[in-house]
Amino acid sequence: MSAQDRTLDQYHEFMQVNAVSHLMRTARQVGIIDQLRKGQHTAGELADTLSLQTGTLALMLDALVAIGTVERYDDDYALSRAAALLCQYDEDLGDQRWRRLADALQKSGSDIDDAAHHAYVAATQWVHTPSAIQAAEILNIGGEDEILGPKILDIGGGSAVWSCAMAHQDAQANLTVVDQENAIEAARTMANSIDLMDRFDAVVGDPMTTELGSDKFDIAVIAQRVSALGDDAAAKMMKRAVQAVRPGGRVVVIDLFRLPTKPNLSEAIEALKLNLETQQGHMRSLEQGKELFAEAGLGLVQFSFLAASRTNLGLMVGVKPSSEATA
């Protein structure tokens, strides 16, 4: 492909991306999305109910079907599953977040509410279920040469998708989740959905200050939390996790990490989101992550990118030294 062809393809792609954005926003603005949330409708029914021009509506429905927002069944139109999920969790397509971008470029974000970021992560964490299953497999939970029935601590667990997947991997594992009330409710729902409630315990409180105990757990998990923290707060959370696990126990961080190569679009967007939604959060490089583990006193640090992740999530794990090793 020639340089000119690549330029023309990119030009066409830019125009299509913008067109898709307008299609989805217009569909919401004129009521098509809300109407289809109620059930299937024909084009004629949509035109009559919403007072829309039939010719333009037909063309727009064709476009919405083409991009996957709407599905067609003979003469009926329905929201796709993906669009229904958007309506539930990202109805404004992230507009509230991205409207802050211009301001963030021109002034500091002193009005940022980190709690809103944590709440959003908890509400949408279920999308990472395939990655959570993969993470549990990488950690070999319940596998050969691993402790059976591990005691797992999830610090700031959100809806606990990650730790629930680990506990589900070993039928004898027990899980304790520490987080604020709303997140704990989401975690209970998650645990109940996969029959973990008899092995699930919840502690309502601030993950940064709630007492976790010492040398009590085999595994401490910090998922999608460290990247939302500044360096001092991240170091504090890591040290709390290390204190909570027994000598020889593991601390697991599942989070966004910089790829060693040039940032792709997913990485660039996730880094921007952290900048817009948190006071001091940022995406760390692999080296910065390893330094965080080393400063917390962890050894045998290993890292794996999660191939199932659509947002460059990775898993970093380290081992708390035994008493003999630190003597």
Stockholm file with secondary structure:
# STOCKHOLM 1.0

chainA/1-327         MSAQDRTLDQYHEFMQVNAVSHLMRTARQVGIIDQLRKGQHTAGELADTLSLQTGTLALMLDALVAIGTVERYDDDYALSRAAALLCQYDEDLGDQRWRRLADALQKSGSDIDDAAHHAYVAATQWVHTPSAIQAAEILNIGGEDEILGPKILDIGGGSAVWSCAMAHQDAQANLTVVDQENAIEAARTMANSIDLMDRFDAVVGDPMTTELGSDKFDIAVIAQRVSALGDDAAAKMMKRAVQAVRPGGRVVVIDLFRLPTKPNLSEAIEALKLNLETQQGHMRSLEQGKELFAEAGLGLVQFSFLAASRTNLGLMVGVKPSSEATA
#=GR chainA/1-327 SS CCHHHHHHHHHHHHHHHHHHHHHHHHHHHTTHHHHHHTCCEEHHHHHHHHTCCHHHHHHHHHHHHHHTSEEEETTEEEECHHHHHHHHHCTTTTHHHHTTHHHHHHSCCTTCCHHHHHHHHHHHGGGGHHHHHHHHHHTTTTSTTSCSSCEEEEETCTTCHHHHHHHHHSTTCEEEEEECHHHHHHHHHHHHHTTCGGGEEEEESCTTTSCCCSSCEEEEEEESCGGGSCHHHHHHHHHHHHHHEEEEEEEEEEEEBCCSSSCCHHHHHHHHHHHHHCSSCCCBCHHHHHHHHHHTTCEEEEEEECTTCSSCEEEEEEECCCHHHHC
#=GC SS_cons         CCHHHHHHHHHHHHHHHHHHHHHHHHHHHTTHHHHHHTCCEEHHHHHHHHTCCHHHHHHHHHHHHHHTSEEEETTEEEECHHHHHHHHHCTTTTHHHHTTHHHHHHSCCTTCCHHHHHHHHHHHGGGGHHHHHHHHHHTTTTSTTSCSSCEEEEETCTTCHHHHHHHHHSTTCEEEEEECHHHHHHHHHHHHHTTCGGGEEEEESCTTTSCCCSSCEEEEEEESCGGGSCHHHHHHHHHHHHHHEEEEEEEEEEEEBCCSSSCCHHHHHHHHHHHHHCSSCCCBCHHHHHHHHHHTTCEEEEEEECTTCSSCEEEEEEECCCHHHHC
//
